[in-house]
Amino acid sequence: MSENTAEKSTEDIVQKESTTFDCLAVTNVQIFPFKEGMSLGKIKAMASVVLNDQLQIRGLRVVDGTQGFFVGYPCDPFFKGEESRYVCAPITRQLREHIENCVLERYQQCLN
C-alpha cells in the first residue's frame, strides 16, 4: 500500500509542476532596429525576449511580409536540408501569438 501512496504523491507533484508552467509569459523584450541605409531585405529589426524571467531567446527577426509584420525565429546555420530548421520555436499557437504580439508592440514603440 505504501508503494501506491508514493506513486500517487509523485504523480500529484508532477501534475502540480506541469500546471505551474502551463503558460510562458514574455517578461522582457529588446528590439534592435536597423537603420534606413541597411539593406537586409524585408528584415526590419532583430529582437530578443525573456520568458518568465528565466529563459532568453535571441536572434528573433521582425520581418515585413506580404500580409504585414511577423516574427521569425532563429534558424540552425548548420542544417543541410531543403527546408530550414529552427533552433527554437513555440509549440503552441497561443505562445507564438503572445511572443509575436509583445515583440511587434515593442517594435512599434521603438519606431515612434
C-alpha positions as a printed NumPy array, in Angstrom:
array([[  0.   ,   0.   ,   0.   ],
       [  2.815,   2.416,   0.717],
       [  4.092,   1.95 ,  -2.857],
       [  0.706,   3.048,  -4.272],
       [  0.697,   6.064,  -1.971],
       [  4.221,   7.005,  -3.078],
       [  3.253,   6.641,  -6.754],
       [  0.153,   8.801,  -6.309],
       [  2.03 ,  11.536,  -4.469],
       [  4.741,  11.578,  -7.165],
       [  2.065,  11.869,  -9.869],
       [  0.402,  14.69 ,  -7.933],
       [  3.708,  16.574,  -7.715],
       [  4.372,  16.147, -11.425],
       [  0.835,  17.367, -12.261],
       [  1.193,  20.392,  -9.967],
       [  4.566,  21.328, -11.506],
       [  3.228,  20.997, -15.047],
       [  0.241,  23.231, -14.304],
       [  2.563,  25.827, -12.782],
       [  4.395,  26.208, -16.104],
       [  1.431,  25.871, -18.474],
       [  1.797,  29.366, -19.88 ],
       [  5.079,  31.1  , -20.512],
       [  4.93 ,  34.867, -20.336],
       [  7.203,  37.356, -22.053],
       [  8.769,  39.39 , -19.264],
       [ 11.284,  41.411, -21.296],
       [ 11.687,  42.381, -24.95 ],
       [ 14.689,  44.054, -26.556],
       [ 14.463,  45.393, -30.102],
       [ 17.444,  46.255, -32.289],
       [ 16.013,  48.131, -35.311],
       [ 18.076,  48.502, -38.465],
       [ 18.887,  51.934, -39.822],
       [ 17.338,  53.121, -43.068],
       [ 20.52 ,  52.607, -45.104],
       [ 20.965,  48.947, -44.244],
       [ 19.909,  46.521, -46.955],
       [ 18.702,  43.325, -45.308],
       [ 15.634,  42.901, -47.457],
       [ 12.443,  42.528, -45.51 ],
       [ 14.118,  42.131, -42.088],
       [ 13.454,  45.363, -40.19 ],
       [ 14.904,  44.533, -36.761],
       [ 16.397,  41.853, -34.55 ],
       [ 14.901,  41.059, -31.158],
       [ 15.436,  39.046, -28.021],
       [ 12.81 ,  38.014, -25.495],
       [ 12.912,  36.704, -21.945],
       [ 10.28 ,  34.2  , -20.839],
       [  9.242,  34.066, -17.172],
       [ 12.47 ,  35.881, -16.209],
       [ 14.23 ,  32.548, -16.772],
       [ 14.816,  31.84 , -20.463],
       [ 16.224,  34.194, -23.084],
       [ 15.683,  33.694, -26.81 ],
       [ 17.965,  35.715, -29.07 ],
       [ 18.004,  36.062, -32.81 ],
       [ 14.317,  36.729, -33.43 ],
       [ 13.686,  38.731, -36.602],
       [ 10.994,  41.331, -37.237],
       [ 10.061,  40.759, -40.878],
       [  7.864,  42.858, -43.161],
       [  5.934,  40.164, -45.053],
       [  3.234,  40.308, -47.693],
       [  0.489,  40.202, -45.026],
       [  2.18 ,  42.563, -42.581],
       [  4.841,  42.217, -39.938],
       [  5.659,  38.887, -38.312],
       [  8.344,  37.403, -36.07 ],
       [ 10.843,  34.916, -37.493],
       [ 12.722,  32.514, -35.242],
       [ 16.453,  31.737, -35.351],
       [ 17.447,  29.022, -37.819],
       [ 20.139,  26.366, -37.447],
       [ 23.027,  27.532, -39.684],
       [ 24.488,  24.005, -39.923],
       [ 21.324,  22.231, -41.122],
       [ 21.787,  20.989, -44.7  ],
       [ 18.191,  20.058, -45.571],
       [ 15.895,  21.633, -48.13 ],
       [ 13.801,  23.421, -45.525],
       [ 15.148,  25.495, -42.672],
       [ 15.224,  24.037, -39.174],
       [ 14.606,  26.377, -36.266],
       [ 16.862,  26.445, -33.214],
       [ 13.822,  27.238, -31.085],
       [ 10.179,  27.896, -31.844],
       [  6.955,  27.887, -29.826],
       [  4.927,  24.703, -29.995],
       [  1.518,  26.167, -29.22 ],
       [ -0.292,  28.808, -31.223],
       [ -1.106,  30.693, -28.01 ],
       [  2.563,  31.137, -27.1  ],
       [  3.538,  32.048, -30.68 ],
       [  0.868,  34.758, -30.818],
       [  1.845,  36.053, -27.361],
       [  5.525,  36.377, -28.322],
       [  4.67 ,  37.93 , -31.685],
       [  2.299,  40.485, -30.126],
       [  4.857,  41.515, -27.491],
       [  7.713,  41.832, -30.   ],
       [  5.694,  43.742, -32.602],
       [  4.213,  46.066, -29.981],
       [  7.699,  46.882, -28.71 ],
       [  8.938,  47.342, -32.293],
       [  6.173,  49.895, -32.968],
       [  7.17 ,  51.743, -29.755],
       [ 10.791,  51.91 , -30.966],
       [  9.689,  53.476, -34.257],
       [  7.837,  56.32 , -32.531]])
